[in-house]
Amino acid sequence: MAKTPPEDDSAAPRSPKLTSEYDANLLLDSLAEVLLVTDDDLLAEKLQVIPAIVGMIRAGSVRVDRPALLEWLCEATGMRKRDIESLIKQSETPPQS
């Protein structure tokens, strides 16, 4: 019996709403504290990105959804998923009505 290929949802419209909102500045500040870094250049180095990426995340011009954020931060920092999830949870913002 032939397997059906997975559905390609690349043409499906993407919702701009994230699955959960978080305060990027608060999250990055918490990460910097945990990683014992004093500025965004050092934080970017720890997160294995150029400093401009950290700046764009802080400015809100780049948003990273929660699952991608979790994977990226775990891989870049070596921190456990539950510790990263805790930081993300602490930086969540209440839904706006």
C-alpha atoms as an extended CHARMM CRD file, in Angstrom:
* protein
*
        97  EXT
         1         1  MET       CA              0.0000000000        0.0000000000        0.0000000000  PROA      1               0.0000000000
         2         2  ALA       CA              1.4210000000        3.3470000000       -1.0440000000  PROA      2               0.0000000000
         3         3  LYS       CA              2.0200000000        5.9570000000        1.6010000000  PROA      3               0.0000000000
         4         4  THR       CA              0.4070000000        9.2940000000        1.0710000000  PROA      4               0.0000000000
         5         5  PRO       CA              2.8580000000       12.1750000000        1.1880000000  PROA      5               0.0000000000
         6         6  PRO       CA              2.4930000000       14.6390000000        4.0510000000  PROA      6               0.0000000000
         7         7  GLU       CA              0.3030000000       17.5880000000        3.2540000000  PROA      7               0.0000000000
         8         8  ASP       CA              2.1900000000       20.6340000000        2.0620000000  PROA      8               0.0000000000
         9         9  ASP       CA              0.9050000000       23.5830000000        4.0210000000  PROA      9               0.0000000000
        10        10  SER       CA              3.5010000000       26.0100000000        2.6600000000  PROA      10              0.0000000000
        11        11  ALA       CA              0.7780000000       27.7430000000        0.6230000000  PROA      11              0.0000000000
        12        12  ALA       CA             -1.5150000000       28.0220000000        3.6330000000  PROA      12              0.0000000000
        13        13  PRO       CA             -1.8080000000       31.5290000000        5.0400000000  PROA      13              0.0000000000
        14        14  ARG       CA              0.2260000000       32.0930000000        8.1710000000  PROA      14              0.0000000000
        15        15  SER       CA             -1.4160000000       33.7010000000       11.1410000000  PROA      15              0.0000000000
        16        16  PRO       CA              0.5330000000       36.6770000000       12.4940000000  PROA      16              0.0000000000
        17        17  LYS       CA             -0.6720000000       35.7840000000       16.0080000000  PROA      17              0.0000000000
        18        18  LEU       CA              1.8240000000       33.7500000000       17.9980000000  PROA      18              0.0000000000
        19        19  THR       CA              0.7110000000       30.7490000000       19.9890000000  PROA      19              0.0000000000
        20        20  SER       CA              1.7950000000       32.5620000000       23.1100000000  PROA      20              0.0000000000
        21        21  GLU       CA              3.0740000000       36.0870000000       23.5430000000  PROA      21              0.0000000000
        22        22  TYR       CA              6.1860000000       36.8220000000       25.5250000000  PROA      22              0.0000000000
        23        23  ASP       CA              8.0750000000       39.9860000000       26.3650000000  PROA      23              0.0000000000
        24        24  ALA       CA             11.2700000000       39.5860000000       24.3420000000  PROA      24              0.0000000000
        25        25  ASN       CA             13.1510000000       42.1960000000       26.3690000000  PROA      25              0.0000000000
        26        26  LEU       CA             12.2790000000       40.5320000000       29.6480000000  PROA      26              0.0000000000
        27        27  LEU       CA             13.2410000000       37.1260000000       28.2660000000  PROA      27              0.0000000000
        28        28  LEU       CA             16.5790000000       38.3750000000       26.9080000000  PROA      28              0.0000000000
        29        29  ASP       CA             17.3040000000       40.1840000000       30.1860000000  PROA      29              0.0000000000
        30        30  SER       CA             16.5510000000       36.9900000000       32.1360000000  PROA      30              0.0000000000
        31        31  LEU       CA             18.7590000000       34.9560000000       29.8180000000  PROA      31              0.0000000000
        32        32  ALA       CA             21.5990000000       37.4520000000       30.1880000000  PROA      32              0.0000000000
        33        33  GLU       CA             21.3100000000       37.1790000000       33.9580000000  PROA      33              0.0000000000
        34        34  VAL       CA             21.2880000000       33.3690000000       33.9150000000  PROA      34              0.0000000000
        35        35  LEU       CA             24.1770000000       33.2100000000       31.4380000000  PROA      35              0.0000000000
        36        36  LEU       CA             26.1360000000       35.8110000000       33.4160000000  PROA      36              0.0000000000
        37        37  VAL       CA             26.6170000000       38.2050000000       30.5190000000  PROA      37              0.0000000000
        38        38  THR       CA             26.5440000000       41.9660000000       30.8820000000  PROA      38              0.0000000000
        39        39  ASP       CA             25.5340000000       43.2190000000       27.4400000000  PROA      39              0.0000000000
        40        40  ASP       CA             23.7590000000       42.2380000000       24.2410000000  PROA      40              0.0000000000
        41        41  ASP       CA             27.0010000000       41.6310000000       22.3280000000  PROA      41              0.0000000000
        42        42  LEU       CA             28.0090000000       38.9490000000       24.8270000000  PROA      42              0.0000000000
        43        43  LEU       CA             24.4620000000       37.5920000000       24.8820000000  PROA      43              0.0000000000
        44        44  ALA       CA             24.4920000000       37.3190000000       21.0870000000  PROA      44              0.0000000000
        45        45  GLU       CA             27.7620000000       35.3980000000       21.2850000000  PROA      45              0.0000000000
        46        46  LYS       CA             26.2220000000       32.9540000000       23.7770000000  PROA      46              0.0000000000
        47        47  LEU       CA             23.1260000000       32.6060000000       21.5620000000  PROA      47              0.0000000000
        48        48  GLN       CA             25.3300000000       32.0170000000       18.5010000000  PROA      48              0.0000000000
        49        49  VAL       CA             23.9000000000       34.9170000000       16.4940000000  PROA      49              0.0000000000
        50        50  ILE       CA             25.1790000000       38.3040000000       15.3930000000  PROA      50              0.0000000000
        51        51  PRO       CA             24.3900000000       41.1570000000       17.8040000000  PROA      51              0.0000000000
        52        52  ALA       CA             21.9920000000       42.7220000000       15.2760000000  PROA      52              0.0000000000
        53        53  ILE       CA             19.6550000000       39.7250000000       15.7030000000  PROA      53              0.0000000000
        54        54  VAL       CA             19.3900000000       40.3290000000       19.4460000000  PROA      54              0.0000000000
        55        55  GLY       CA             18.7110000000       43.9990000000       18.7030000000  PROA      55              0.0000000000
        56        56  MET       CA             15.9780000000       43.1430000000       16.2020000000  PROA      56              0.0000000000
        57        57  ILE       CA             14.3530000000       40.7490000000       18.6750000000  PROA      57              0.0000000000
        58        58  ARG       CA             14.4320000000       43.4610000000       21.3550000000  PROA      58              0.0000000000
        59        59  ALA       CA             12.9680000000       46.0230000000       18.9330000000  PROA      59              0.0000000000
        60        60  GLY       CA             10.1710000000       43.6520000000       17.9660000000  PROA      60              0.0000000000
        61        61  SER       CA             11.0770000000       43.5950000000       14.2840000000  PROA      61              0.0000000000
        62        62  VAL       CA             11.8670000000       39.8650000000       14.5540000000  PROA      62              0.0000000000
        63        63  ARG       CA              9.5800000000       37.5260000000       16.4780000000  PROA      63              0.0000000000
        64        64  VAL       CA             10.4410000000       33.9240000000       17.2210000000  PROA      64              0.0000000000
        65        65  ASP       CA              7.5550000000       31.5930000000       17.9990000000  PROA      65              0.0000000000
        66        66  ARG       CA              7.6860000000       29.5840000000       21.1840000000  PROA      66              0.0000000000
        67        67  PRO       CA              8.6520000000       26.1330000000       19.7960000000  PROA      67              0.0000000000
        68        68  ALA       CA             11.4560000000       27.5650000000       17.6410000000  PROA      68              0.0000000000
        69        69  LEU       CA             12.6060000000       29.7730000000       20.5130000000  PROA      69              0.0000000000
        70        70  LEU       CA             12.7410000000       26.8120000000       22.8750000000  PROA      70              0.0000000000
        71        71  GLU       CA             14.7980000000       24.6940000000       20.4760000000  PROA      71              0.0000000000
        72        72  TRP       CA             17.1480000000       27.5480000000       19.5800000000  PROA      72              0.0000000000
        73        73  LEU       CA             17.8400000000       28.5610000000       23.1770000000  PROA      73              0.0000000000
        74        74  CYS       CA             18.3660000000       24.9720000000       24.3320000000  PROA      74              0.0000000000
        75        75  GLU       CA             20.7940000000       24.2800000000       21.5050000000  PROA      75              0.0000000000
        76        76  ALA       CA             22.6880000000       27.5580000000       21.8080000000  PROA      76              0.0000000000
        77        77  THR       CA             22.9780000000       27.6510000000       25.5940000000  PROA      77              0.0000000000
        78        78  GLY       CA             22.9800000000       23.9950000000       26.5830000000  PROA      78              0.0000000000
        79        79  MET       CA             20.2490000000       24.7660000000       29.1120000000  PROA      79              0.0000000000
        80        80  ARG       CA             17.5140000000       22.2240000000       29.8500000000  PROA      80              0.0000000000
        81        81  LYS       CA             14.1680000000       22.6500000000       28.1250000000  PROA      81              0.0000000000
        82        82  ARG       CA             12.3050000000       23.0000000000       31.3930000000  PROA      82              0.0000000000
        83        83  ASP       CA             14.6260000000       25.8350000000       32.4730000000  PROA      83              0.0000000000
        84        84  ILE       CA             14.1060000000       27.6690000000       29.1800000000  PROA      84              0.0000000000
        85        85  GLU       CA             10.3390000000       27.0390000000       29.3910000000  PROA      85              0.0000000000
        86        86  SER       CA             10.3690000000       28.5550000000       32.8700000000  PROA      86              0.0000000000
        87        87  LEU       CA             12.1130000000       31.7020000000       31.5860000000  PROA      87              0.0000000000
        88        88  ILE       CA              9.6690000000       31.9770000000       28.6860000000  PROA      88              0.0000000000
        89        89  LYS       CA              6.7130000000       31.4860000000       31.0530000000  PROA      89              0.0000000000
        90        90  GLN       CA              8.0320000000       34.2390000000       33.3340000000  PROA      90              0.0000000000
        91        91  SER       CA              8.2310000000       36.5970000000       30.3670000000  PROA      91              0.0000000000
        92        92  GLU       CA              4.7050000000       35.9260000000       29.0560000000  PROA      92              0.0000000000
        93        93  THR       CA              2.4560000000       38.9190000000       28.6170000000  PROA      93              0.0000000000
        94        94  PRO       CA             -1.2540000000       38.8050000000       29.4040000000  PROA      94              0.0000000000
        95        95  PRO       CA             -3.5630000000       38.5630000000       26.3810000000  PROA      95              0.0000000000
        96        96  GLN       CA             -4.8460000000       41.9040000000       25.1290000000  PROA      96              0.0000000000
        97        97  SER       CA             -8.5850000000       42.3000000000       24.7770000000  PROA      97              0.0000000000
